[in-house]
Amino acid sequence: MDTLTSYRTIIQNTLLAYAAIPYAQGGIACRPAFDTERDSYLLITEGWNGPRRIHGCLAHIEIMNNKVWVQRDDTESGIAYDLVAAGIPRDQIVLGFQEPGVRQYTDYAAA
């Protein structure tokens, strides 16, 4: 399996594992949305918490220029840790939600 295919598989499996975790509030669910042509992968949280509508992006990951960009991460533990544990090297992951000037001080790729 080539690197790009491997990254796609790891990202999808990681997000599907998060989507399978039930929320404490029964009316809220996490749904994956994968655009494999453009390499954009999302987890969308939606449902109802009493009278309040919940709809937002829990995680957004893209593959750009052969690197994995974590554009949004509202998971408790940090999705980049899961990607590394699944086999994507730290130097191939960019924390896109971090300010560009700060990225060089992380354990991940700057860009």
Phi and psi in degrees as a GROMACS rama.xvg file:
@    title "Ramachandran Plot"
@    xaxis  label "Phi"
@    yaxis  label "Psi"
@TYPE xy
-75.8403  168.031  ASP-2
-60.4025  -46.6402  THR-3
-62.2859  -43.8072  LEU-4
-63.1323  -40.5261  THR-5
-62.1928  -45.5565  SER-6
-60.3536  -44.3267  TYR-7
-59.8454  -45.187  ARG-8
-63.9346  -44.5548  THR-9
-62.7412  -45.8969  ILE-10
-60.9271  -48.7519  ILE-11
-62.0565  -45.3848  GLN-12
-64.2011  -38.5898  ASN-13
-64.7688  -46.1637  THR-14
-68.4161  -36.2388  LEU-15
-64.0388  -35.6844  LEU-16
-64.7133  -41.6596  ALA-17
-64.3911  -40.7309  TYR-18
-64.3377  -24.6373  ALA-19
-80.4581  -11.1503  ALA-20
-78.6042  120.648  ILE-21
-74.656  146.755  PRO-22
-83.2222  152.569  TYR-23
-63.2614  -36.9447  ALA-24
-83.7573  120.621  GLN-25
-63.6251  -20.6525  GLY-26
-89.9991  6.37872  GLY-27
-115.597  136.7  ILE-28
-135.044  157.692  ALA-29
-111.033  126.175  CYS-30
-121.391  131.315  ARG-31
-79.45  147.258  PRO-32
-136.979  111.511  ALA-33
-114.154  125.736  PHE-34
-111.303  92.3351  ASP-35
-75.6722  -19.1242  THR-36
-71.71  -37.1577  GLU-37
-105.833  3.61483  ARG-38
53.6084  52.2333  ASP-39
-124.409  127.135  SER-40
-131.06  128.038  TYR-41
-129.75  155.732  LEU-42
-119.849  120.899  LEU-43
-109.516  128.783  ILE-44
-96.9122  127.679  THR-45
-149.234  155.262  GLU-46
144.749  -157.175  GLY-47
-128.244  136.097  TRP-48
-117.252  89.6133  ASN-49
65.4783  -128.917  GLY-50
-84.6182  -0.838873  PRO-51
-97.1513  126.906  ARG-52
-78.9936  132.271  ARG-53
-111.322  125.944  ILE-54
-159.015  116.308  HIS-55
-167.759  175.238  GLY-56
-98.5496  117.181  CYS-57
-82.6381  -41.1151  LEU-58
-149.44  143.795  ALA-59
-139.483  121.708  HIS-60
-127.84  137.093  ILE-61
-129.906  153.943  GLU-62
-107.632  117.482  ILE-63
-134.545  130.852  MET-64
52.0785  41.7674  ASN-65
64.2756  17.6403  ASN-66
-119.84  153.174  LYS-67
-93.9473  117.494  VAL-68
-103.956  117.775  TRP-69
-89.6749  102.089  VAL-70
-84.4149  -30.7554  GLN-71
-147.374  139.593  ARG-72
-148.067  99.9657  ASP-73
-108.022  24.0201  ASP-74
-78.2911  160.166  THR-75
-67.9084  -43.7471  GLU-76
-96.8901  -15.8907  SER-77
98.8759  112.863  GLY-78
-69.2944  -25.0406  ILE-79
-61.4653  -35.3078  ALA-80
-61.2088  -40.4833  TYR-81
-67.3203  -38.2311  ASP-82
-64.7366  -40.9811  LEU-83
-65.5747  -45.4719  VAL-84
-60.6308  -29.1211  ALA-85
-85.6056  -6.97299  ALA-86
122.997  0.0265541  GLY-87
-88.3389  122.706  ILE-88
-63.5975  144.8  PRO-89
-54.9761  -36.6783  ARG-90
-75.6909  2.78221  ASP-91
-111.459  5.32445  GLN-92
-115.101  128.11  ILE-93
-110.58  129.227  VAL-94
-86.065  84.9973  LEU-95
-62.925  -21.0841  GLY-96
-79.0082  -11.0582  PHE-97
-84.5489  144.315  GLN-98
-58.2864  136.484  GLU-99
-51.906  -37.7913  PRO-100
-70.1987  -16.6964  GLY-101
-92.6454  -25.1446  VAL-102
-56.6628  -32.8894  ARG-103
-64.4588  -18.8109  GLN-104
-94.8777  0.743286  TYR-105
-90.9719  172.932  THR-106
-85.2861  10.753  ASP-107
-115.059  178.056  TYR-108
-66.1219  148.633  ALA-109
-80.7988  -31.0701  ALA-110
